[in-house]
Amino acid sequence: NTTADIGNFLRIVQPEVVSFLSRVLRVSKRQFKITLELTCTYFHLVSQETLEKTHAAPIFSVYSSADIEDAYDRAVRQIKIEETEFFASKSQWSFVSCDRLLLTLYIFSPLKGSGR
């Protein structure tokens, strides 16, 4: 992908990801948890090395269609925080590209309580 930054890339793919997750929820009729991982390439301005770095968001639960965009937005915020921390600790690295977006779904059936 040739987008200028991670935030722009994640905004571009958001409609497709949200649509996919909505279909999964509608078809499976089951709740699920998601994780999002974005692998990017960086270039070191001095050594001329390239580095492949994966930024990951924690697991978020999706119980209804109303949760999908919120879960995606929280995942994006976490990935952007990781990128900021990467740049803070690794000076002289420049963003090159977003190479891979991995979306993992964990479908589950929550346990039900006794309902007293």
VENSUL-V636609 format. One record per helix or strand of 2 or more residues. SS is the DSSP state (H for helix, E for strand). FROM is the first residue (numbers start at 1). LEN is the number of residues. If there is no record, write none. Layout:
ss: {SS	SS}
from: {FROM	FROM}
len: {LEN	LEN}
This chain:
ss: {H	E	E	E	H	E}
from: {6	31	50	60	65	93}
len: {23	14	7	3	25	16}
